[in-house]
Amino acid sequence: MTDNNNNALLKRIQELEEEVAELQTQLQSSESQRSLLTFVLDSIPDYVAYVDQGLYYRFCNQVYADESGQSLDTFIGKHVIQYIGQNGMEKIQPYVKGVLSGHTISYNDRIDYRFKQQQDVEVFYKPDMASDQSVKGFSVYVRNVTAQRRGEEMLRRQALYDPLTKIPNRVLFNKRLEQAISRATRNSGRLAILFIDLDGFKQVNDEMGHEVGDQVLHDVAQTFVKHLRGDDTLARIGGDEFVLLVEDVQGDDAVFKLADKLIGAVTVLKTPALDEVRIGCSIGISTFPDHAKNGSDLLTRADKGMYEAKRRGKNQYFIIGKN
């Protein structure tokens, strides 16, 4: 073999060694990136997976193992139905069909976790498109939003319910009153408003303190609720003032009997918060469509009736134009 041939061979060997070294560097870099990506995905506290077009798992993050109590190796290469079951498969079938058609899919669901039942989740599927626009598979992301939803519900209740008595506040009452007037208008129906103010409550606050007063307000509200129908709306609109919406009123006598029941219930109210001090209530009544055609005027008229009941001696009801 000539020197030229030897030199050429040595040069080629050197080139191959450099190429091998470059490939090793690339492989190490790819492995490092893969490890980093796996670490990041395993750190996410939600389900993350990749499913091929045949619905076989190709990747699952650590949450799958944590929630199932199985190793991740048991998921890879297995069909989705083996994890979610036949019922679960039937439930998600429309969404799977959508993502395999090339659409990004999102929907809300409720699922059982290993240690937490009936959790609210948001589910996202994103298709993995090939160069020919066919779908190779899709990513799966399942986010637990239970705490968020419960927080939203708590804020909603705080905005619509009185925190002391747990009954609707003025905002929710006005909304329901508007809806009730719309229904009564459509159906030629009648409804009644009872504006209720406690008699003697100032003495409770002055002599026994606001903590006792708060307990009395709570107990009064719960006492009222026991005498109402399921579709009646009782609200606390401030201080010791309550207002009651009664729909489908057939006649004034039924409203008067209800007012008497509420007055009687407060008069004999037994609560640990009250000792020698007794309370009562005065009630003003207005009806739709007899007295007004809108909620504001109905409340105003009932309020005036309540003050007239107080003027006449308290612990009674008054309806303007009837008494």
Buried (B, 14 or more C-beta within 10 A) or exposed (E): EEEEEEEEEEEEEEEEEEEEEEEEEEEEEEEEEEEEEEEEBBEEEBBBBBBBBEBBBBBBBBBBBBBBEEEBEBBEEBEBBEBBEEEBBEBBEEBBEBBBEEBEBEBEBEBEBEEEEEBBBBBBBBBBEEEEEEBEBBBBBBBBBBEEBEEEEEEEEEEBBBEEBEBBBBEBBBBBBEBBBEEBEEEEBBBBBBBBBBBBBEEBBEEBEEEBBBBBBBBBBEBBEEBBEEEBBBBBBEEBBBBBBBBBBEEBEEBBEBBEBBBBBBEEBEBEBBEEBBBBBBBBBBBBBBBBEEBEEBBBBBBBBBBBBBEEEBBBBBBBEBE
